[in-house]
Amino acid sequence: MNVWRVETEGRVVRFGEVARKRLTRDGCNEPFKDRFWCPKRRWFLTEPCPFASKMECDTYRRMCGSL
């Protein structure tokens, strides 16, 4: 059984077998079709994340306890 993965390696992001240049600095909100990848949740969201960076996301999570 193969598991479909999203990976970021340097300046490349891979969605399963599809690889392309990463569009965002830290891998947050990488678009794929009509969804946006969230590395913190390790899942796709229907809307882009409102945070500017992973650091801002982490700060919010520490202050509020969850996303």
C-alpha positions in Angstrom: 0.0 0.0 0.0 1.4 3.4 -1.0 0.8 6.5 1.1 0.4 9.8 -0.7 2.8 12.3 0.8 3.6 16.0 0.7 7.2 16.8 1.2 9.3 19.9 0.9 13.0 19.5 0.1 14.9 22.7 -0.3 13.1 24.8 -3.0 11.0 21.8 -4.3 7.6 20.7 -3.0 6.3 17.2 -3.9 2.6 16.2 -3.9 2.9 12.5 -4.3 4.6 12.0 -7.7 4.1 15.7 -8.8 7.1 18.0 -8.0 7.4 21.7 -8.6 9.2 24.8 -7.3 8.0 25.9 -3.9 6.0 29.1 -4.0 6.1 30.1 -0.4 9.2 30.7 1.8 8.4 28.2 4.6 6.0 25.7 2.9 2.8 27.1 4.4 -0.2 27.6 2.1 1.4 25.8 -0.8 -1.5 25.6 -3.3 -2.4 22.3 -4.9 -5.5 22.4 -7.2 -8.1 24.2 -5.1 -6.6 23.5 -1.6 -3.7 24.8 0.5 -1.2 22.7 2.3 -0.7 23.3 6.1 2.5 21.7 7.3 1.5 22.1 10.9 -1.7 20.1 10.5 -0.2 18.0 7.8 -3.4 18.4 5.8 -5.0 20.5 3.1 -7.3 23.5 3.9 -10.0 25.0 1.7 -8.7 28.5 2.4 -5.2 29.9 2.9 -4.0 30.2 6.4 -4.3 33.7 7.9 -0.8 33.6 9.4 2.2 35.2 7.6 4.7 32.5 8.7 5.1 29.3 10.7 6.5 31.4 13.6 3.3 33.4 13.7 1.3 30.2 13.6 3.4 28.6 16.4 3.0 31.8 18.6 -0.8 31.7 18.2 -0.9 28.0 19.0 1.2 28.5 22.2 -1.0 31.4 23.3 -4.3 29.8 22.5 -3.6 26.1 22.9 -4.6 25.0 19.5 -5.4 26.1 15.9 
